[in-house]
């Protein structure tokens, strides 16, 4: 469930649903299911790329699990791909902003595939210095904020929508920094320039806390007033997880606890 990227796909669905709750919109289930399936497909696509499996510096229980269950993962990816395509052509194609979906799809693929000619080599977007965490946070924010708003013809370029977009980005960014801290040794070995590898883990944590502080400030300054306590509590707990983060933590700390902050925020909003 965790190593197979089912849980992270559920995190995407929960953040998608969180937007609906905060905007008091019904859950567009077909679109939410599309988000779940597309997340599952793209995360496993990234994991099974040959050049990533061959990186010995990145080898871990997660990688070993992926190697041992490659046939199962590929079978599930095929099913997810078929389901995502069905939902795209039957439900989404003529109802939502295709340009938005297209640019997100391109970014998601270029993030993993080494096709960009840079310095005489082919690079994926993830290897461009310091870009990785901001790109991940941007794509996640677009998917979980703009798609549910577009489902109900909400003006995504209004001031309210942009502030909400910024809030979500500021919440997701610290979680991406947690994973950069996890990967700091691997990224050094592969020559990837990242935030913790450049300025150090403690300063990277400070940026994560600053992001959560700005998120909390925007929660207090922007409507709606409902669910503010839940959002603030999610920021405090995420800040504590950032504090506890180091590269020696086991896989479940990152795959369950760190990613789980997105599910926790959803549950707090749903329950409080």
N, C-alpha and C positions, 0 to 999 in steps of 0.2 A: 504493500500500500504506500509506504513512504519512499522506498528506493525506486519503485515503479512509476513514480510521479502522479499517482492518483490523488495523493493528499494535496500536492501543490496545485493541481487542477481544481480541487475543491476549494482551495484558498482563493483562486481567481473567481470562482462562482460566488463565494461568500462576499468578496469585496464588490462584485457586481450587484449582488442583492443589497448590500449595505447602502449603495447609492440610491436604490429604489426606496429603501426605508427612510432615508434622510430627506428625500424629495417627496415622500408620501405618494409614491407611484406603485401600481401593481407590478408584480414580478413578471416580465416577459419571458416565460419559461423556455420557449424554443430558442431565443437568443442567448439566454443563460446557459442552456445545454450546449449550444454552439461554442461559447466561450470555454466551457469545461473541456470539450473534445479537442478544440484547437490547441488549448494549453497542453493537454496530455500529448498530443501529436508532436508539437514543436519541442517540448522539453525532452522527449525521448529521441527525437531526431537529432538534437544537439548531443545527447549523451552517446549515441551509437556511431557518431562519425569516426571513421578509422583513425584519423590523426589524433583524436582525443583519447581513444582507447589505448593507443600506442604510447601515450605519455606516461612513462614510468613514475615520474615525479608526482603525477596526479593519482597514482594507484591507491585505492582505499577499499574498504568493505563495500562501498557503494559501487565502485567500478567492478569489483569482483562479482557482485550480485548481477550487474548488468551483463557481464560476459557469460555467466552461468545460465542466465534466463533470457538470452538474446532471442531465441525462437519465440518464446511466449510474448516478449515485448513487441516484436515485429508483428505478430498476429494481432495483438491488441491495437497496435498502431494502424493496421489495415482497417480494422473495424471502426476505430475512431475516425480515420480519414473518410471512410464511406459515410458515416453518420454526419460528419461535419459538412461534406459536400452536399448531402441530401438537404440538410437544413439551410445551407447557403443558397442553393438554387430554388428550393421550394418555398422558403420562408423569408430569407434575408435579401436576396439579390435586388428585388424591386422595391424594397421598403426602407432600406438604410443607406447611408452615405458610402457608396462603393469606393470613392477616392480615399476615405478614411481607412476602410478595411484594407484597401490595396497597399497603401503606404505602410501600414502596420505589418502586413504580410511580408513586404519587401525587407523591412528592417529586421524582422524576426529571422528571415532566411540569411540575410547578409551578416547578421550577428554571428552565425555559426560557420558559414561556408567561406573558405579562403579564396575569394574571387577578386578582391580589390588589389590592383597593382600598386604597391608602395615600396619604394627603395629597392626595386628589382625583384621583389618577392610578392606572392599573393597572400593577402591578409584577410581574415574576417574582421568585422567591425569591433569585436571584443578585444582585439589586440591593439587598437588605436589607443595611444596613451591617455589614461584617465577617463576614457569615454564610457567604459562598461557599465558602471553603476548608474550613471545618468540616463543611458539608453534604456536599461532595464526598467528603471523607475518611470520613464516617459511612456514606454509601451504599455506597462501595467496600468498606468493612470489613464491613458487614452481608452483602453479596453474597458476598464471598470467604471469610468465616469461618462465618457462621451456616448458609448453604445447604448446604455440604458436610457440616457436622456434623449437620444435620437429616436429611440423606440416610441416615445410619446411626443415627438415633435417639439421638444423643449429647445429654446435658443441656446446652443452650446457656446456661442460667442458673446453672451451677455456678461455683465460684470459679475453677477452672482455665480454663473457657471464657471467663469475663469477663477474666481476665488476658491470655489469648491475644488476645481482641478488642482490648484496650487496646494490646497490643504492635503489632498490625497497624495500628491507627489512628495510632499514633505514628510508624510507618514511612511510611504514605501521606501524612500531613499535610505533611512537608517537600517532597514532590513537588508537592503542590497550591500551596505557597508559591512554588516555582520558577515556576509558571505565572502566579501573581499578579504576580510581578516582571516577567515578560514583558509582561503586559497593563497595566502601571501607567499608561502614557500614555493608552491607550484608555479605561481605567476612569475616569481623571480627566476625559477629554473627554465621557464619557457620564454623569458624575456619580455613578459607583459608588464607594462608600467601601470600600476594601480595606485589608488590613494594611500592605503596603508603601507605599500611598498616604497612610496615616495616620501611621505611625511612622517611615517611611523604609526604604529597601532594606536597609541594614546591620543595623538592628534586627530586621527581618523574617528576615534570614538567621540572626541569633542565636537567634531562636525556633525556626527549623528545626533548627539544630544542637542546641539544648536538647532538642527532641523526639527526635532521633536518640540523644542521650545517655541519655534516659529509656528509650527502646526497648532500648538496649544493656544498661542496668542490669537491666531486666526479663528480658532473655534470660539474664543470668547468675544471676538469683534464682529463676527458675521452670523447671519441667521442660518438655520432656525435655532431658537434657544433650547428646544427640546433635545435631549440626548447629549447635552454638553458634558454632563458628569461621566457618561459612558466613554465619550471620546477622550476626555482628559485622563481617565483611568487607564485606557488603552495606551496612551502615550507614556504614562508613568511606568507601567509594566514593561513596555517595550524598551524604555530607557534602562531599566534594571537588567534586561536581557543583554543590551549592549554592554553594560558594565561587566557582566559575567563572561563575555565573549573572549575567547582566545583560540589560537590555532590548534590547541591540543584537545579541545572538547570533542566528544565522540559524535558520530554521524547523526544520532538522534537529537542531540542538542540543536543542530542546525535544521534538520529535516522536519522535526516535530515542534520544538519550542520556538525557534526563530520564525519559521514560516507560519507557525500557529498563531502568531500575533495578529495576523489578518483574520483568522477565524475567531479569535478572542474578541476583537473589536466588533465583529458582526454579532456575536452572542451577547455582548454587553449592551449593544444598541437594541437588540431584539428583546432582551429580558428587562432592561431598566426603563 
